[in-house]
Amino acid sequence: MTTQEDTRYEAVRSRDARFDGEFFFAVETTGIYCRPSCPAVTPKRQNMRYYASAAAAQNSGFRACRRCRPDAVPGSAAWNVRADAVARAMRLIGDGVVDREGVGGLATRLGYSARQVQRQLTAEVGAGPVALARAQRAHTARVLLQTTPLPVTEIAFAAGFASVRQFNDTIRAVYARTPTQLRTDAPGRAEERRTVAATAGIPLRLAHRGPYPAGPVFDLLAAALLPGVEEVSGERGARLFRRVLRLPYGTGVVSVDEAGHEQPGARAEHRGGWLDARIHLTDLRDLTTAVGRLRRLFDLDSDPYAIDERLGADPRLAAAVAARPGLRSPGAADPEELAVRLLAGPRESARLVERYGKRLDAPCGGLHRLFPEPDALADEPGPLGALARALADGTLALGPGADRDDAEAALRRLPGMDARTAALIRLRALGDPDVAVPGDAVAADAWRPWRSYARHHLLVEGQL
């Protein structure tokens, strides 16, 4: 029988990028951990150990490979698919909740004790919330060190570390380099980094696994643009999507390029890649949160191989899947904003922005306002006001750690909320991969657990 270890070893031996982020392997003789698609020579099988997360490998004393950068891989697709406490915890940690509110705040949001959260995460991913947040902070710090000219002390606190000493110790443990050495290792001269940081924000590579047909995602975003908050420029195939984000410590303006890049070194059928992005932030402590929200908007952590295998087996979708392998189901950068927009419609949403939206201190091109917070809309009449009040008082939670069933039940209880709108909010704002929207001609069972993706295929095909 083929064991899980056999499968993992074959994935490493074939440098299969499909498994990047699903597990990590470490080499006992070198003290280094890698992603499965690492282009280095495959180590001897008896020297390899496997981990469910980068944090677990770091906890065992292994440092990140400088060649394959395992800390920068896409997240496990399981955390978007699953709806249990561990998946919700992973989404919240990715949004920076542990850095802002501590383990106690994470546990409160999940409705468990801190001890229960620690036990469940350690059992599933080999590391508790503190270790997972530490690994995330280290990655954020590396990005800032290698893309900005900011002083090391400022980067330490921007990445979420409590002290410079903690920052230095973590960077040495994770990367076997000092912060200064890590900065020196970055490609490009310091002069170039200073110019980039001053003029174009923080440049990022948003990694994904497998093929990524960006065109249909950009088409959907362009069709529902909200003036002042979002904009799309350029010709199809080379478009730039830009939008304003409200973040925990300030605001941000983010841009994502439609033209993606393939990961070199992997077999062609297993190749992943990335989208280029840039982020301007008023407070650098928001970097981790901003990246997480972009990843959810562009559905970058999904597993296109599992989705295509299931949907491609159905005669109704086989041709569509073959024409657009890896088609994503876009989520939301701001779930509360999207819920209001889906209920209000385009024209009313534009009115809300003009009447209630706070102006940016420094407008950027056509972007000049934030979408209004629920508090500001609480006095609106009818269903819109009811939704805003439920969001403002916590009766309805739509954040990354929300329970999807509870959220939909709360939506359905709101006056004037129809089943179709509630389902669309669940699909986009909550990122549920398996939503059947009432009124759509979507097979109820044949496409489980990927009905949201089936719906996007039908939209692209003009069948909805």
C-alpha positions in Angstrom: 0.0 0.0 0.0 1.1 3.6 -0.7 1.5 5.5 2.5 1.3 9.2 3.1 5.1 9.3 3.5 5.4 7.5 0.1 3.2 10.2 -1.5 5.1 13.0 0.1 8.5 11.6 -0.9 7.4 11.2 -4.5 6.1 14.8 -4.5 9.5 16.0 -3.3 11.4 13.7 -5.8 9.3 15.1 -8.7 9.5 18.7 -7.4 5.7 18.8 -7.5 4.5 22.3 -6.9 0.9 21.1 -6.4 1.9 20.2 -2.8 3.6 23.5 -2.0 2.0 24.8 1.2 0.2 21.4 1.8 3.3 20.1 3.6 7.0 20.9 4.2 10.0 18.6 4.4 13.1 19.1 6.5 16.6 17.5 6.1 18.1 16.3 9.4 21.7 16.4 8.0 21.5 20.1 6.9 19.0 21.5 9.4 17.0 23.1 6.6 13.3 22.8 5.6 11.9 23.3 2.1 8.8 23.3 0.0 8.2 20.2 -2.1 9.1 21.9 -5.3 12.5 23.0 -4.1 15.0 22.7 -7.1 17.8 21.4 -4.9 19.1 17.8 -5.1 16.6 15.5 -3.5 17.9 14.4 -0.1 18.2 10.8 1.0 14.8 9.5 2.2 16.0 8.4 5.6 17.2 12.0 6.3 13.8 13.6 5.6 11.1 14.6 8.1 7.7 16.0 7.1 5.7 18.8 8.7 2.2 20.2 8.2 3.3 23.8 8.5 6.4 26.0 8.3 5.9 26.9 12.0 6.1 23.2 12.9 9.4 22.8 11.1 10.8 26.0 12.7 9.7 24.7 16.1 11.8 21.6 15.5 14.8 23.7 15.0 15.0 23.8 11.2 15.7 27.0 9.2 14.2 28.1 5.9 15.9 27.2 2.7 17.3 30.3 1.0 16.8 28.8 -2.4 13.1 27.9 -2.4 11.8 30.3 0.3 9.3 27.9 1.9 7.8 30.7 4.0 6.4 32.3 0.8 4.3 29.4 -0.5 0.5 29.5 -1.0 -1.4 28.6 2.1 -3.0 25.2 2.5 -6.3 25.0 0.6 -7.8 23.1 3.5 -8.2 26.2 5.6 -10.5 27.8 3.0 -12.5 24.6 2.3 -13.0 23.5 5.9 -15.4 25.2 8.3 -14.2 23.7 11.6 -12.5 25.5 14.5 -8.9 24.8 13.2 -9.7 26.2 9.8 -11.3 29.3 11.3 -8.3 29.7 13.6 -5.9 29.5 10.7 -7.8 32.1 8.7 -7.8 34.4 11.8 -4.1 34.0 12.4 -3.5 34.8 8.7 -5.5 38.0 9.2 -3.1 39.0 12.1 -5.6 38.5 15.0 -2.9 36.9 17.3 -0.6 39.9 16.7 -3.4 42.4 17.5 -5.4 40.6 20.2 -3.2 37.8 21.5 -4.2 34.1 21.9 -7.0 35.1 24.2 -8.5 37.3 21.5 -8.3 34.4 19.0 -9.9 32.0 21.5 -12.7 34.4 22.2 -13.5 34.8 18.5 -13.7 31.1 18.1 -15.7 30.5 21.3 -13.1 28.1 22.8 -10.6 28.4 25.7 -7.0 29.3 24.8 -6.0 25.8 26.0 -8.5 24.1 23.6 -7.2 26.2 20.6 -3.6 25.4 21.5 -4.4 21.7 21.7 -6.4 21.5 18.4 -3.9 23.5 16.4 -0.9 21.5 17.7 -2.6 18.2 16.9 -3.4 19.3 13.3 -0.6 21.5 12.1 2.1 20.8 14.6 2.3 24.2 16.1 0.2 26.4 18.4 -1.1 29.9 17.6 2.0 31.7 19.0 4.3 29.7 16.8 2.1 30.1 13.8 2.0 33.9 14.3 5.7 34.0 14.9 6.4 32.3 11.5 4.1 34.8 9.8 5.9 37.7 11.5 9.2 36.4 10.3 8.0 36.3 6.7 6.6 39.8 7.0 9.9 41.0 8.4 11.8 39.4 5.5 9.6 41.1 2.9 10.1 44.5 4.6 13.9 44.0 5.0 14.3 43.0 1.3 11.9 45.5 -0.3 12.1 48.7 1.8 14.9 50.9 3.1 13.2 51.2 6.5 15.4 51.0 9.6 15.6 47.6 11.2 14.1 48.8 14.4 11.1 50.1 12.6 10.7 46.9 10.7 10.7 44.9 13.9 7.7 46.6 15.3 5.9 46.9 12.0 6.2 43.1 11.6 4.5 42.6 15.0 7.5 41.8 17.2 7.3 42.9 20.8 11.0 43.9 21.0 14.0 44.2 18.8 15.7 41.4 20.7 12.8 39.1 19.9 12.9 40.2 16.3 16.7 39.5 16.0 16.4 36.1 17.7 13.5 35.0 15.4 15.2 36.1 12.2 18.4 34.2 13.1 16.4 31.1 14.1 14.2 31.0 11.0 16.7 32.2 8.3 20.1 31.6 9.9 21.0 35.2 9.1 21.0 38.5 10.9 18.4 41.1 9.7 21.3 43.0 8.1 22.6 39.9 6.3 19.0 39.1 5.1 18.7 42.6 3.7 22.1 42.3 1.9 21.0 38.9 0.4 18.1 40.6 -1.4 18.4 41.0 -5.2 18.8 44.5 -6.5 20.9 47.4 -5.1 19.9 49.4 -2.1 19.4 52.5 -4.3 16.9 50.6 -6.4 15.0 49.5 -3.2 14.9 53.1 -2.0 13.4 54.3 -5.3 10.8 51.5 -5.4 9.7 52.0 -1.8 9.4 55.7 -2.2 7.5 55.7 -5.5 5.6 52.4 -5.8 4.9 51.0 -2.3 6.0 47.6 -1.2 6.4 45.1 -4.1 5.1 41.6 -3.4 4.7 38.3 -5.2 1.3 36.7 -4.4 2.0 33.0 -4.9 -0.5 30.4 -6.1 -0.4 26.8 -7.0 -1.1 25.5 -10.4 -2.5 27.5 -13.4 -4.2 30.8 -12.7 -6.4 32.2 -15.5 -6.5 35.8 -14.2 -8.7 37.2 -17.1 -12.1 35.9 -15.7 -11.2 37.2 -12.2 -10.3 40.6 -13.5 -13.5 40.6 -15.7 -15.6 40.0 -12.6 -13.9 42.7 -10.6 -14.1 45.2 -13.5 -17.8 44.5 -14.1 -18.6 45.5 -10.5 -16.2 48.4 -9.9 -17.2 50.9 -7.3 -15.9 54.4 -8.3 -13.6 56.1 -5.8 -12.9 52.8 -4.0 -11.7 50.6 -6.9 -10.4 51.0 -10.5 -9.1 48.9 -13.3 -6.8 50.3 -16.0 -5.0 48.8 -19.0 -5.9 46.5 -21.8 -7.2 42.9 -21.3 -4.3 40.6 -20.4 -2.3 43.5 -18.9 -4.8 45.2 -16.6 -4.0 46.6 -13.2 -6.6 46.3 -10.4 -6.4 48.9 -7.7 -8.5 49.5 -4.6 -8.6 51.1 -1.1 -8.5 49.0 2.0 -9.7 49.8 5.5 -7.2 48.0 7.8 -6.9 47.6 11.6 -4.2 50.4 12.0 -4.9 52.6 9.0 -5.6 52.4 5.3 -4.0 51.0 2.3 -4.0 51.3 -1.5 -3.2 48.0 -3.2 -2.6 47.1 -6.8 -2.5 43.7 -8.5 -1.2 43.0 -12.1 -3.2 40.7 -14.3 -0.1 39.4 -16.1 1.1 36.5 -13.9 4.4 34.7 -13.7 5.2 30.9 -13.7 7.4 29.4 -11.1 10.6 28.2 -12.7 12.2 24.8 -12.1 9.1 22.7 -11.7 7.7 20.3 -14.2 5.4 22.2 -16.6 2.2 20.3 -15.5 3.0 21.0 -11.9 4.1 24.6 -12.1 2.6 27.3 -9.9 3.4 31.0 -10.1 2.5 34.4 -8.7 0.8 37.7 -9.3 2.7 40.9 -8.9 1.2 43.3 -6.3 2.2 46.6 -4.6 0.9 47.9 -1.4 0.9 51.5 0.0 0.2 51.5 3.8 -0.3 54.3 6.2 0.9 51.9 8.9 3.2 49.0 8.1 1.7 46.9 10.9 -1.1 46.3 8.5 1.1 44.4 5.9 0.2 40.9 7.0 -3.5 41.7 7.1 -3.5 43.4 3.7 -1.7 40.5 2.0 -4.2 38.0 3.5 -7.2 40.0 2.3 -5.7 40.2 -1.2 -5.1 36.5 -1.2 -8.8 35.9 -0.3 -10.0 38.4 -2.9 -8.1 36.6 -5.7 -8.6 33.1 -4.3 -4.9 32.4 -4.3 -4.8 29.5 -1.7 -7.2 27.2 -3.5 -6.3 23.7 -4.9 -7.1 23.9 -8.7 -6.1 20.3 -9.3 -8.7 18.9 -6.9 -11.3 21.3 -8.2 -10.7 20.6 -11.9 -10.6 16.9 -11.3 -14.1 16.9 -9.8 -15.7 19.4 -12.1 -14.0 18.2 -15.3 -15.6 14.8 -14.8 -19.0 16.3 -15.4 -20.1 16.4 -19.1 -21.7 19.8 -18.6 -18.5 21.4 -17.4 -15.8 19.3 -19.0 -15.2 21.7 -22.0 -15.2 24.8 -19.7 -12.6 23.2 -17.3 -10.4 22.2 -20.3 -10.6 25.7 -21.7 -9.8 27.4 -18.4 -7.9 25.1 -16.0 -7.5 26.5 -12.6 -10.4 29.0 -12.7 -10.8 30.7 -9.4 -13.8 31.8 -7.4 -13.0 35.4 -6.2 -13.7 36.2 -2.5 -13.7 39.6 -0.8 -11.1 42.1 0.4 -13.6 43.5 2.9 -16.5 41.0 3.7 -18.7 43.7 5.4 -18.3 46.0 2.5 -19.2 43.3 0.0 -22.3 42.2 1.9 -23.6 45.8 1.8 -22.8 46.1 -1.9 -24.5 42.9 -2.8 -27.7 43.9 -0.9 -27.7 47.6 -2.1 -26.7 47.1 -5.7 -24.2 49.2 -7.8 -26.0 52.5 -7.9 -27.0 52.6 -4.3 -23.5 51.5 -3.3 -22.0 54.4 -5.2 -24.4 56.8 -3.4 -23.4 55.4 0.0 -19.7 56.0 -0.9 -20.3 59.6 -1.9 -22.5 60.4 1.1 -20.8 58.5 3.9 -17.4 57.4 2.6 -14.4 59.0 4.4 -12.0 60.8 2.1 -8.5 59.6 2.0 -5.9 62.0 3.4 -3.9 61.4 0.2 -6.0 60.4 -2.8 -4.3 58.1 -5.3 -5.4 58.5 -8.9 -9.1 57.7 -9.1 -9.1 56.3 -5.5 -10.2 58.8 -3.0 -12.7 57.3 -0.5 -13.1 54.4 1.9 -16.3 52.4 1.8 -18.4 53.5 4.9 -18.3 51.4 8.0 -21.5 49.7 9.2 -21.9 52.3 12.0 -22.2 55.1 9.5 -25.1 53.2 7.7 -27.1 52.2 10.7 -29.7 54.9 10.2 -30.4 53.9 6.6 -34.0 52.7 6.1 -35.1 49.2 5.3 -33.0 46.1 4.8 -29.8 48.1 4.3 -30.1 49.7 7.7 -30.9 46.3 9.3 -27.8 44.7 7.7 -25.6 47.6 8.9 -26.9 47.4 12.4 -26.4 43.7 12.6 -22.8 44.1 11.4 -22.1 47.0 13.8 -23.4 45.3 16.9 -21.9 41.9 16.2 -25.1 40.1 15.6 -23.7 39.2 12.2 -20.0 38.3 11.8 -18.5 38.0 8.4 -14.7 38.1 9.2 -12.2 35.4 8.3 -13.0 33.4 11.4 -16.8 33.5 11.0 -18.9 30.3 11.2 -20.5 30.1 7.8 -23.7 28.4 8.8 -24.2 30.8 11.7 -23.6 33.8 9.4 -26.0 32.6 6.8 -28.7 31.9 9.4 -28.2 35.5 10.8 -28.4 36.9 7.3 -31.7 35.0 6.6 -33.2 36.5 9.8 -32.7 40.0 8.6 -35.8 41.8 7.2 -35.8 42.0 3.5 -32.9 39.6 3.0 -33.7 37.1 0.3 -32.2 33.6 0.0 -30.3 34.5 -3.2 -28.5 37.5 -1.7 -27.7 35.6 1.5 -26.1 32.8 -0.6 -24.1 35.2 -2.7 -22.8 36.8 0.5 -21.8 33.4 1.8 -20.1 32.6 -1.5 -18.0 35.8 -1.8 -17.8 37.5 1.6 -17.2 34.2 3.5 -15.3 32.5 0.7 -17.3 29.3 0.8 -16.3 27.0 -2.0 -19.5 25.0 -2.1 -22.5 27.3 -2.4 -25.6 26.6 -4.6 -27.2 30.0 -5.3 -31.0 29.8 -5.5 -32.2 30.6 -9.0 -29.1 29.3 -10.7 -29.2 26.2 -12.8 -26.5 24.5 -10.7 -26.5 20.8 -10.0 -27.1 20.3 -6.3 -24.8 17.4 -5.7 -22.7 16.5 -8.8 -20.3 19.4 -8.2 -19.9 19.1 -4.4 -17.8 20.3 -2.7 -16.9 22.9 -5.5 -20.3 24.4 -6.5 -19.0 28.0 -6.1 -16.4 27.2 -8.8 -18.9 25.5 -11.0 -21.0 28.7 -10.8 -18.1 30.8 -11.9 -17.5 28.5 -14.9 -21.1 28.9 -15.9 -20.9 32.7 -15.5 -17.8 32.8 -17.7 -19.6 30.6 -20.3 -22.6 33.0 -20.3 -25.0 30.4 -18.9 -26.0 32.4 -15.9 
